[in-house]
Amino acid sequence: MAKTTLFVTGTDTAVGKTMVSAAILEAAKAAGKRTLGMKPIASGCESTPEGLRNGDALILQRAATEMLAYDLVNPIALAPAIAPHVAAAQAGRNISAGRLVGFCRGMQMRPADLLLIEGAGGWRVPLNDRETYSAVPRELGVPVVLVIALRLGCINQALLTAEAIRNDGLVLAGWVANHAEPVAMSCEQETLDYLMEHIQAPCLGVVPWIEGAEPETLSGYLGVDVLFEN
């Protein structure tokens, strides 16, 4: 059974959740941990001879130490590169938090030191007309890691997301500042200083923009020991 389960969310879409998630898996691997990674639902999948495949899910599959079939890493794969609830509706499929929780709990039964679950979009991205993705980690009762893209407006997004996570009764285990774009934001250090002072959780690292960098390289910018402290 997985000893530690983490849910990774972001302040928005396209903030670098997948690369940060894979870097966390690589850092845990370097620390001698057995790891599993999954992205329960992914839109923007491409058709292949083996079925629909999502690039982010494939990155997580490669970064984990334990070999898993793709359908376990990404049990719900949707073709349109749009919001999951819209993509599911277009595909004639129903998504519920309970179903995603079931996939995650099945993965939790596998032996590992760390199971990392990557969400989609931000904390309140819809799954259907009634539920948002935040219902999944809330029902699982697992700690959350927040990925913050360093760009204009990130302070407001980060503080609101951190507040929502706490209000949902969950622990914010840590946060990662990510350079999701090649051009640095204005007043970056002042932004980082403010986030470090006002987010009541440890900063796990500041990930630079490195064109074509692999998760193993980015893992060197993270400190994940705190995630395994009892």
CORDA-V693150 format. One record per run of one state. SS is the DSSP state (A for helix, B for strand, O for the rest). FROM is the first residue (numbers start at 1). TO is the last residue. If there is no record, write none. Layout:
ss | from | to
SS | FROM | TO
SS | FROM | TO
//
This chain:
ss | from | to
O | 1 | 1
B | 2 | 10
O | 11 | 16
A | 17 | 30
O | 31 | 34
B | 35 | 38
O | 39 | 40
B | 41 | 42
O | 43 | 45
B | 46 | 48
O | 49 | 50
B | 51 | 53
O | 54 | 54
A | 55 | 63
O | 64 | 69
A | 70 | 73
O | 74 | 75
B | 76 | 77
O | 78 | 83
A | 84 | 90
O | 91 | 96
A | 97 | 108
O | 109 | 111
B | 112 | 122
O | 123 | 125
B | 126 | 126
O | 127 | 131
B | 132 | 132
O | 133 | 133
A | 134 | 140
O | 141 | 142
B | 143 | 149
O | 150 | 153
A | 154 | 167
O | 168 | 171
B | 172 | 178
O | 179 | 187
A | 188 | 198
O | 199 | 202
B | 203 | 207
O | 208 | 214
A | 215 | 221
B | 222 | 222
O | 223 | 224
A | 225 | 228
O | 229 | 230
//
